[in-house]
């Protein structure tokens, strides 16, 4: 059974590796083409040269980026395939939360929020496939469920992996936002393909072939949820206002005004709560439709400047 599990995991790794290589190659080609077009349409020589420089850097570092991306995934699979690798992995492991604890500057704040939003949205979009894949991988992992941080197929892992790769390049905020948007378009939005392929492979290997995904819809409590929708939305809107006031203060590099009604909040918690709010907006109550109001604009921040610079792309 151990040998069968090991070979099955190796096969899963092989499929994920092929998918990543293919989609990253498509992504980089798309980025190169887009940057070239932007350079051609630039209004001044400085902007044009910046686009050309980024294009050349991405093309030159394509192999390194793809190798680094695969190395991270291989390390996660190594722990599953060879349990003895767990100890070594723990020694080298760097908790991603430690990187968030330090005060983030304007650019890093925007990137963290964008990255977190992307992974949460993917988790919601592929919930059924991820559930099935998680259950089957747990069986191959001696019944131990994989956390999101240790699951090589998890959107969180894939998004953080890509962010770590492009962080090693000397790119400005605008360029990194462009690459993140392309990663979402050419990689994340195609995850359904690899999830379906791997789940089918595991079914064919008789790994929980009769597994079913049951979405909980408790009709007994549904009326109570609908009855409290207005109050919940109001509380959410109030909390969003508080969070964006704190975020505005951080981005402006100024301490928040001494206001007893405005709580102090750490940067890492701010990011977590903003991500949670975006995830909540994906929820749909049974037989109910909720239209969320647009988030308030952040005035006088670098974030707005970057979004304006990327408006044609997004």
N, C-alpha and C positions, 0 to 999 in steps of 0.2 A: 504493500500500500504506500509505503514511504517513497519507494522508487517511482511508483506510478504518479504520485503527487508531485514529485520533483520534476519529472519529465513534462507533466501537464503545465507546471509553472514556467518551465523553460519555453514551452510552446507559446504560452500567453505573452511572455516577454518578447519573443521573436515577432509576434503579431503587432504588439505595441510599438516596437522599434521600427518596423517597416512603415507603420502609419505615421509616426513622428517624423521620420526622414522625408517621407513624401510630402506631408503637409508643411513642414518647415521650409522645404525647398520651394514649394509653391508660394509660400508667404514671402520669402526673401526676394524671389523674382518679382512678385507684385510690388513689394516695397521699392525695389530698384526702379521699376517702371514708373511708379507714382512719383518718386523723388525727382526723376528725370523730367517728367511732365511739369512738376512744380518749378523746377529750375528754368525750364523754357518759358514759363509764364511769369517769372519773377519781374518785379518792377525796377529793381536796381541790381547792380553787379554784386554787392555784398550778399544779398539774400540768395541770388543765383549761385554764387560760389559755395555758400553754406549747404545748399541742397546737393550740389555736386559732391562736396566733401563727404557728406553723410552717405550718399549713394556708394561712393568708392569704398568707404570704410566697411559698410555692410557686406558688399561683395567680397572684399578682401578677407573678412572675418567669418564668412559663411561656414567654412569647414570647422573652424574653432568653436563657433556657436553651437553647431549641431553636435559636435563631439562632447562638449560640456553638458548639453541637454541630455544626451544619452547616458553620460557617466552618472548623473544623478539618479536616473531611473534604474540603471544597472545596480547601483548600490542598494536601492530599495528591494529589488528582486533578489539580490544576493542574500539578504537577511531572510527572505522567505524560503529560498531554495536551499541555503546552507545555514541552519540555525546557529552554528558556532560563530557565524559572522556577526551575530547580534551584539556580542560584547564589544567587539572592535567598533561597530557602528555607533554604539552608545558613547564611546570615548570621543569619537570625532564629531558626534552630532552637535549642531549648533541650533539651539531653540530659536525659531524665527521670531518669537515674541520678544526675545532680548534685543533684537534689532529695532523693535518698535518703541522700546522703553525710552530711548534717548529722544530728546526734543527734535522734532522734524521741522525742516525748513519748509517754505511754501511749496516748492516743487515736489519734495518727498511726500508731503501731506496729500497732494492731489493724486500722485501716482498710487499711493496706498489705498486711497478711497476707490479709485478707478479699478484697481486690481481686485480688491475685495468684492466690489459690486459685480465684476465679471464672473468670479468664481461662484458667488452665491446664486447668480442668475442661472449658471450652468447646472448647479446642483438641483435647482428647482425644475429646470427643463428636462433633465435626464434622471429624475428621481427614481422612476421604475427600473430602468436599466442599471443604475448604480446600486439599487437595493439588491437586485438579483446577483450582480457581480460581486458585491460585498459578501453576501451569504455564501456564495460558492468559493470565493477566495478564503473565507474563514474556515470552511471545511478542509481545504487543502493546507491550511495553516494550523493543523491539529485542533480545530474547533475554536481558535482564538480569533475574535473579530479584529479586523484592521482598523486603526484610527484613521481619520482623514489625512493626517500627516504622514502615515506610513503606507497608505494605499497608492501605488504608482499610477493607478487609473483615475484618481480623484482630481476633479477640476482644480481644487486648491493647490495640490502638488504641482500640476502642470503649469498653472498660472505663475506660481512662485518660482518655479524652475526657469521659465522663460524670462521673468523679471530679473532673476539673478544673472542670467546670461547677458542680457543687454545692459545691465548695470556695469559690467566689466568694460563696456565700450565708452569712450568719451563722447557721450551724446547729450545734447541739451534737452530740456523738458519737452519742447515741441516734437523733436524727433522720436523721443521715447513714447510719447502719446500716440504718434502715428503708428509706431510698431505695435503698440498694445492693441490699437484698433484693428490693425491687420491680423494680429494674432487671434483676436476674437472672431473675425470674419472668416479666415482661412484655416483655423485650427479648432477653436472651441466649438464653432457651429457645425463642425463635422464629426464631433465626438460620438454622435449616435451610431456612426458607421463602425467604429472600432468596438464600441460597447456591444453592438449586436453581433459582430463577428466573434468576439471572445466568449460571449454568453452562449452562442450556438456551439462553439468548439467545446465548451465545458459540458454542455448538454449531451453532445455526441460522445464525450468521455464518461458519461453517466454520473456527472457531478450535479446532484439535485435536479434531475431532469424534469420533475413534476412541480418545481417551485412556482408559486403564484404570488403575485403582488396584490395586496389588498389595501386599497385606499380607504381609510377610516372615515365613514360618514354616519355619525350617530344621529339619527333623526330625532331621538328623544331630547337631545340637548340643542338641536339646531335652532328651534324657535327662540330659546334663550339667547343664543349667540346673536341672532338677527336683531333681537330686541335691544341688545346692548351695543349694537354697531355704532350708533351715533356718538355715544359716550366714549367708546374706544377710539374713534376717529378724532374726536376733540382732544382727548388726552395725547394722542400721537402728534397732532398738529402743535400742541403746546410744547411738547418735548422737542420737536424739530426746531421750533423757534429758539429754545434755550441752547440747543446744540450748535445751531448756526451762529448764534451770538458769540459763543465760546470760540468757534472755529474762526470767525472773523477777527477776533482778538489775537488768536495765534498767528494767523496769516499776516496780520499787520505788525507782528512782533511787538505788541503792546499788551501789558497786563489787563485783564478784564476789569471793568469798573467795579468798585466796591459796592456791590448791590446784594443785600441779604436775600433777595428773591432770585438771584442768579447764582447757582451753585458752581463750585470749582470742580473741574474735571480734568483728568489726565489725558494726554494725547492718545494713548493706546485705547483708553475706554471710549474716547470720542470716535475713533475710527470704527471700533466694534459696534457702537450704537448706530452710527450712520449706515453701516452695512446691514444691521438688523432691520432698520427702517426700510431700506431698499428691498430686503427679502420679504418683509411683510406686505409690501405693495404687490408682490407676485401672487399672494393668496387670493382665492376666490371662495366666498362662502357659498354653501349650497343654496341654489335658487336665488342667489342675491348677486348684485353687481355693484361694485364700489369703484368710483372714479376718484383717484387721488389727485389732490391739487398739486401743481408744480412746486418744487422746492424753491424757497426764496433765493434770489440772486445774491451772490457774494460781491459786494461792490468794493472797488479799489483794491483788488488783489491780483497777484500774478496769475491765479487760476483763470480769471476772466480773460486776461491778456492772451494766455496760451490757447484758450478755447477760440478766441477770435482769430488767432493765427491759423488754427486748424479748421475753421468753419467750412472751407471748401471741401475738405477731406471728409469730415464727419457728416 
